[in-house]
Amino acid sequence: MKNIYKLLILTLVASGTMFYSCETIELEKLENPIALTTADPDLVLNRIQIDFRGAMSELNFEGSTTGRLLVMGTRNYFQRYGSGTVSTTWNNFYADMLPDIASIEAANSADNDLSFHLGVAKTMQATIMLNLVDWLGDIVYSEANNPGEFPSPALDDDAQVYADALALLEEAKGYLNGASAGTATDFYYGGDTSKWIKFANTMIMRSNLAQGNYGAVTSATNVISTTADDLQWSHGTQDLSPDTRHPDYVTDYRSDGAGIYQSNWLMNLMAGDYGDFGPAVGIRPEVDPRRRFYFYRQNWRTPGSYALYTDVNGLFGAPGTTYLSNGDGNGETLQCSLQNVPTHLEFTPDEDIWCSVQIGYWGRSHGNDEGTPPDGFTRTATSVYPSGGKFDGREDAFPYVGESIGGTYGQQVGVNEGGGGAGIEPIMLASFVDFYRAEAYLASGNPAMAASAMEDGMRRSIAKVQSFGSLDGSANSATMASAMDAGRIDTFVAQTIAAFNAAPATSALDGFGWPVEKDKMDILGEQMLVAQFGAGNDAFNFVRRTGHPRTLARSLEETPGNFPRSVLYPAGEVSSNPSIDQKTDLATQVFWDSGVTNPAN
């Protein structure tokens, strides 16, 4: 009977995380769906882990929109990154995680050793503290969740909260050393305390990078270094009671087609002008082998752009000849395809991709706030990584056999197709750590070691993405093998590293604010962002910290306002707590932010 009770409670907690809200909650709220004084500490730890996942999912999404990994669907930065930006993270932390952690501390004793629970919980607590500072600056901490003494808790200095979080990580490692999970369920590492300690050390490493302590970054040890150490939430394929599938899969693999718009900037960067045909005819270096694992094309040509087709039967010349086919605009499915290029994007690299991207990639660009046309079965959907969708196995040149090609690509999304949504929410991957080192080496004047670390990060990212191909059992195995051919990977990595080594340390901007040529941090930044796909939280920090990559897509709005240095506090907290004054703009810098600007913003 006790086991049945546990299962019911856990199901309710798990299903509750499937619904995200922008509402805020007061810091002094003490009520909790789990009765803290009587709840099983194992179940309380489960709830903390789920709240942590929810918080990191929000930060990943918001970071992806700042770094052009996902589309920012609003023209004005202040409107987009307002008081609801990190409300889920705020609520999960103050209303749920902190009271739950306090309940575990109260239950810990010599007769009831909860060292594992406390070590894991405090590691997650410190991680959210660091991230809330990154996004907000000063936050409530020392007076939080103590309404009797502090009914209106004040903000703490952000640098002090960072220091407190780092001290908490050291405390957490102390609990984890020699601890046993016992009966606790660990959704992330299966009770392996050594991996939690590596994650704690990695967060210390990440905080040193933010603060410019580059030597501590490059010399960091016992951190996440292999994919076996990756901290990630694994999704399932169950679609009801609760729906455990990856949220992007749920949104894209529906009976009415895909619901997400992929980033034109990222698709163009990874696919190149002609996909696999570019390198074959010497037009462009090898394209990114991860693109078919990230993006699932549903059409062969996007309105207003061009596609390739192969004349299979020789109707227009020699059989097998590949031709370029320009597409007309279509105001019903892609309104911007009938519009003129925004004046501020003319004669810039964005001129060609501001509305549509070549060879069938159909997404949107930064700041596109148009409505939703009937394009659910033509826009590009998420693929197998990280959402567990379908692998894009079609050739870059449509095989034309004399019949009308029509508007689709012959591979549309459908319910329960591909990997069924059994993807992941990346939180901290080994490839991210490689890019931390690469940035630190480059910032400290060691480009040779930066190149080595960047290569490690690229190869580790590619290998992880490749492993997701097995999720789609219906995919053409030959096409998948070709996409990740070892020689192709080696060529792509070698060409990217060669470009990095040949690039100047810095380069000037042209009259439109674009780099005359990419410098080393531009190239490193592009690859760091590609590896962040599916995560994205680190994108926000990187862009503010380095001012790179300067090749990011510009907003469709010529004057979108100031790019956020930090975001607004949750509205509900400001209205209920007189100690917190809402910001009037997005210009407030967190303590580690030097204020360097990216011309793309």
Residue pairs with C-beta under 8 A, 6 or more apart in sequence:
6 40
6 42
6 43
9 34
9 39
9 40
9 43
10 43
10 46
11 241
11 242
12 33
13 33
13 34
13 43
13 46
13 47
13 50
14 46
14 50
14 242
14 244
15 241
15 242
16 33
17 50
17 51
17 53
17 54
18 242
18 243
20 54
20 57
20 58
20 88
21 87
21 88
21 91
22 84
22 87
22 88
23 87
23 91
23 572
24 83
24 87
24 90
24 91
24 570
24 571
24 572
24 573
25 90
25 91
25 94
25 95
25 572
25 573
26 95
26 572
26 573
26 576
26 577
27 94
27 95
27 140
27 144
27 145
27 147
27 153
27 573
27 577
28 145
28 147
28 151
28 153
29 94
29 95
30 99
30 145
30 147
32 95
32 96
32 99
32 100
34 43
34 44
34 47
34 100
36 44
36 99
36 100
36 102
36 103
37 103
39 103
41 103
41 104
41 107
41 112
41 114
41 117
41 184
42 117
42 183
42 184
42 185
44 100
44 103
44 104
44 117
45 100
45 104
45 117
45 120
45 121
45 184
45 185
46 185
46 187
47 96
47 100
48 96
48 97
48 100
48 101
48 120
48 121
48 124
49 120
49 124
49 186
49 187
49 188
50 187
51 92
51 93
51 96
51 97
51 100
52 92
52 97
52 124
52 127
52 128
53 187
53 233
53 425
53 427
54 88
54 92
55 88
55 89
55 92
55 93
55 128
55 131
56 127
56 131
56 233
56 425
56 427
56 537
57 88
57 233
57 247
57 425
58 86
58 88
58 89
59 86
59 89
59 131
59 135
59 537
60 425
60 426
60 427
60 534
60 535
60 536
60 537
61 70
61 536
62 81
62 85
62 86
62 135
62 536
62 537
62 540
62 567
63 69
63 532
63 535
63 536
63 537
63 538
63 539
63 540
63 541
64 70
64 532
64 533
64 535
64 536
64 539
65 71
65 72
65 80
65 536
66 72
66 539
66 540
66 543
66 563
66 564
67 529
67 532
67 536
67 539
67 540
67 542
67 543
67 552
68 263
68 265
68 266
68 366
68 529
68 552
68 553
69 263
69 266
69 529
69 532
69 533
69 536
69 539
70 260
70 262
70 263
70 536
71 261
71 262
71 263
71 264
71 363
71 364
71 365
71 366
71 368
72 80
72 366
72 367
72 555
73 80
73 261
73 364
73 367
73 368
73 369
74 80
74 367
74 369
75 367
75 369
75 555
75 556
75 557
75 560
76 557
76 560
76 561
77 560
77 561
77 562
77 563
77 564
77 586
78 561
78 562
78 585
78 586
81 564
81 567
81 568
81 586
82 567
82 568
83 568
83 569
83 570
83 571
83 574
83 582
84 570
84 571
85 135
85 567
85 568
86 132
86 135
86 136
86 567
86 570
87 570
87 571
87 572
89 128
89 131
89 132
89 135
90 132
90 569
90 570
90 573
91 570
92 128
93 125
93 128
93 129
93 132
94 140
94 144
94 145
97 121
97 124
97 125
97 128
98 125
98 144
98 145
99 145
100 121
101 118
101 121
101 122
101 125
102 145
104 114
104 117
104 118
104 121
105 118
107 114
108 114
108 115
108 117
108 118
113 179
115 175
115 176
115 178
115 179
115 180
116 175
116 176
116 179
116 180
116 181
116 182
116 184
116 191
116 193
117 184
118 172
118 175
119 172
119 173
119 174
119 175
119 176
119 179
119 193
119 196
120 172
120 176
120 186
120 196
122 168
122 169
122 171
122 172
122 175
123 169
123 172
123 176
123 196
123 199
123 200
123 203
125 168
126 165
126 166
126 168
126 169
126 172
126 200
126 203
127 165
127 203
129 139
129 141
129 161
129 162
129 164
129 165
129 168
130 162
130 165
130 203
130 206
130 207
131 537
132 139
132 161
133 139
133 158
133 161
133 162
133 165
133 590
133 591
134 210
134 540
134 541
134 590
135 540
135 566
135 567
136 158
136 566
136 567
136 569
136 590
137 158
137 566
137 588
137 589
137 590
137 591
138 155
138 156
138 157
138 158
138 161
139 155
139 156
139 158
139 161
140 153
140 154
140 155
140 156
140 577
140 580
141 156
141 161
141 164
142 156
142 164
143 149
143 150
143 153
143 154
143 156
144 150
144 153
146 153
152 577
152 578
152 579
153 577
153 579
154 579
155 579
155 580
156 164
157 591
158 590
158 591
159 591
159 592
162 207
162 211
162 591
162 592
165 207
166 204
166 207
169 200
169 203
169 204
172 196
172 200
173 197
173 200
173 201
176 193
176 196
176 197
176 200
177 193
177 197
178 193
179 193
180 191
181 191
181 193
184 191
186 192
187 233
187 234
188 196
188 231
188 232
188 233
189 195
189 196
189 231
195 224
195 229
195 231
197 222
198 222
198 223
198 224
198 225
198 229
199 224
199 229
199 231
199 428
201 220
201 221
201 222
201 223
202 220
202 223
202 224
202 428
202 433
203 428
204 220
205 216
205 217
205 220
205 223
205 433
205 436
206 436
206 538
208 214
208 216
208 217
208 220
209 217
209 436
209 439
209 440
209 545
210 541
210 545
210 592
211 592
212 443
212 592
214 440
214 441
214 443
214 444
215 444
217 436
217 437
217 439
217 440
218 437
218 440
218 441
218 444
218 449
220 437
223 433
224 230
224 231
224 428
224 429
224 430
224 432
224 433
225 430
225 433
226 430
227 429
227 430
227 460
227 463
227 464
227 467
229 430
230 426
230 428
230 429
230 430
230 464
231 427
231 428
231 429
232 424
232 425
232 426
232 427
232 429
233 424
233 425
233 427
234 422
234 424
235 244
235 245
235 246
235 249
235 388
235 421
235 422
235 423
235 424
235 425
236 244
236 245
236 421
236 422
237 244
237 245
237 388
237 416
237 419
237 420
237 421
237 422
238 244
238 245
239 245
239 416
239 421
243 250
244 421
245 388
245 420
245 421
245 422
245 423
246 386
246 387
246 388
246 421
246 422
246 423
246 424
246 425
247 387
248 260
248 382
248 386
248 387
248 389
248 423
249 382
249 387
249 388
249 389
249 418
249 419
249 420
249 421
249 423
250 421
251 258
251 259
251 260
252 258
252 259
252 260
252 296
252 381
252 382
252 387
252 389
252 413
253 381
253 389
253 390
253 413
253 414
253 415
253 416
253 417
253 418
253 421
254 376
254 413
254 415
255 414
255 415
256 376
257 298
257 375
257 376
257 377
257 378
257 379
257 412
257 413
258 298
258 376
258 377
258 379
258 380
258 381
258 382
258 413
259 376
260 379
260 381
260 382
261 363
261 364
261 368
261 379
262 295
262 361
262 362
262 363
262 364
262 379
262 380
262 381
262 382
263 363
263 364
263 365
263 366
263 553
264 353
264 354
264 355
264 356
264 357
264 361
264 363
264 364
264 365
264 553
265 353
265 365
265 366
265 552
265 553
266 294
266 529
266 530
266 533
267 291
267 295
267 357
267 361
267 363
267 380
268 352
268 353
268 357
268 358
268 361
269 288
269 526
269 530
269 551
270 287
270 288
270 290
270 291
270 294
270 295
270 530
271 287
271 288
271 291
271 295
271 357
271 358
271 359
271 361
272 278
272 284
272 285
272 287
273 283
273 284
273 358
274 281
274 283
274 284
274 308
274 358
274 359
274 396
275 287
275 308
275 359
275 396
276 287
276 395
276 396
277 283
277 308
277 322
277 396
277 397
278 284
278 285
278 287
279 285
279 286
279 287
279 491
285 491
285 492
285 495
285 496
285 499
286 488
286 491
286 492
286 495
287 492
288 492
288 530
289 462
289 466
289 483
289 484
289 485
289 488
289 489
289 492
290 385
290 461
290 462
290 465
290 530
290 533
291 392
292 383
292 391
292 392
292 393
292 480
292 483
293 383
293 384
293 385
293 391
293 392
293 465
293 466
293 468
293 469
293 483
294 382
294 383
294 385
294 465
294 533
295 361
295 380
295 381
295 382
295 383
295 392
296 380
296 381
296 382
296 383
296 389
296 390
296 391
296 392
296 411
296 413
296 418
297 360
297 361
297 362
297 380
297 392
297 394
297 409
297 411
298 362
298 377
298 378
298 379
298 380
298 381
298 408
298 409
298 411
298 412
298 413
299 360
299 362
299 378
299 379
299 407
299 408
299 409
300 307
300 309
300 360
300 394
300 398
300 405
300 408
300 409
300 410
301 307
301 325
301 327
301 359
301 360
301 398
301 405
302 327
302 334
302 337
302 356
302 357
302 358
302 360
302 361
302 362
303 327
303 328
303 329
303 330
303 333
303 334
303 337
303 356
304 327
304 328
304 329
304 330
304 334
304 336
304 337
304 338
304 355
304 356
305 326
305 327
305 355
305 356
305 357
305 358
306 324
306 325
306 326
306 327
306 358
306 359
307 324
307 325
307 327
307 358
307 359
307 360
307 398
308 322
308 323
308 324
308 325
308 359
308 396
308 397
308 398
309 322
309 323
309 325
309 397
309 398
309 399
309 400
309 405
310 320
310 321
310 322
310 323
310 395
310 397
310 398
310 399
310 400
311 317
311 319
311 320
311 321
311 322
311 323
311 400
312 319
312 320
312 399
312 400
312 401
313 319
313 401
313 402
314 320
314 321
315 400
315 402
316 323
322 397
328 337
329 337
329 338
330 337
330 338
331 337
331 338
332 373
332 374
333 373
333 374
333 375
333 378
334 355
334 356
334 362
334 373
334 375
335 370
335 373
336 354
336 355
336 356
336 368
336 370
337 355
337 356
339 355
341 351
341 354
342 354
342 556
342 558
343 558
344 554
344 558
345 351
345 354
345 554
345 556
347 512
348 512
348 514
348 554
349 514
349 551
350 365
350 553
350 554
352 358
353 365
353 553
354 365
354 553
354 556
355 365
356 362
357 363
359 396
360 380
360 396
360 409
361 380
362 375
362 378
362 379
362 380
363 379
363 380
364 370
365 553
365 556
366 552
366 553
366 554
366 555
366 556
367 555
367 556
367 557
367 560
368 556
377 408
377 412
377 413
378 407
378 408
381 389
381 390
381 413
382 389
383 389
383 390
383 391
383 392
383 418
384 390
384 391
384 418
384 419
384 423
384 468
384 469
384 471
384 472
384 475
385 423
385 464
385 465
385 468
385 533
385 534
386 423
386 424
386 425
386 426
386 468
386 533
386 534
387 419
387 421
387 423
387 534
388 418
388 419
388 420
388 421
388 422
388 423
388 468
388 471
389 413
389 417
389 418
389 419
389 421
389 423
389 472
390 411
390 413
390 417
390 418
390 419
390 472
390 474
390 475
391 418
391 469
391 472
391 475
391 479
391 480
392 411
393 411
393 475
393 476
393 479
393 480
394 409
394 410
394 411
395 479
398 405
398 409
417 474
418 471
418 472
418 474
418 475
419 468
419 471
419 472
420 471
422 471
423 468
423 471
423 534
424 534
425 534
425 535
426 534
426 535
427 535
429 460
429 461
429 464
429 531
429 535
430 460
431 456
431 457
431 458
431 460
431 461
431 464
431 531
432 457
432 531
432 532
432 535
432 538
433 457
434 453
434 454
434 456
434 457
434 460
435 453
435 454
435 457
435 524
435 527
435 528
435 531
437 449
437 453
438 450
438 451
438 453
438 454
438 457
438 524
438 528
439 450
439 521
439 524
439 528
439 542
439 546
441 447
441 449
441 450
441 453
442 450
442 520
442 521
442 524
443 546
447 500
447 501
447 505
447 520
450 500
450 520
450 524
451 497
451 500
451 501
454 497
454 500
454 524
454 527
455 493
455 497
457 527
457 528
457 531
458 493
458 496
458 527
458 531
459 489
459 493
461 530
461 531
462 484
462 489
462 493
466 484
469 475
469 480
469 484
482 488
496 523
496 527
499 518
499 523
500 520
500 523
500 524
503 517
503 518
503 519
503 520
503 522
503 523
504 517
504 519
504 520
505 519
505 520
506 519
507 515
507 516
507 517
507 518
507 519
507 522
508 515
508 516
509 515
509 516
509 550
509 599
510 516
513 554
513 599
513 600
514 550
514 551
514 599
515 522
515 550
515 551
518 549
518 550
518 551
519 548
521 546
521 548
521 549
522 548
522 549
522 550
522 551
523 549
524 548
524 549
525 542
525 543
525 546
525 548
525 549
526 549
526 551
528 538
528 542
529 539
529 542
529 549
532 538
532 539
542 548
543 552
543 563
543 598
543 601
544 565
544 593
544 596
545 592
545 593
545 594
545 596
546 596
547 596
547 597
547 598
547 599
548 598
549 598
549 600
550 598
550 599
550 600
551 600
552 598
552 600
552 601
553 600
554 600
555 601
561 586
562 585
562 586
562 587
563 586
563 597
563 598
563 601
564 586
565 586
565 587
565 588
565 589
565 590
565 593
565 595
566 583
566 586
566 588
566 589
566 590
567 586
568 582
568 583
568 586
569 580
569 582
569 583
571 582
573 580
574 580
574 581
574 582
589 595
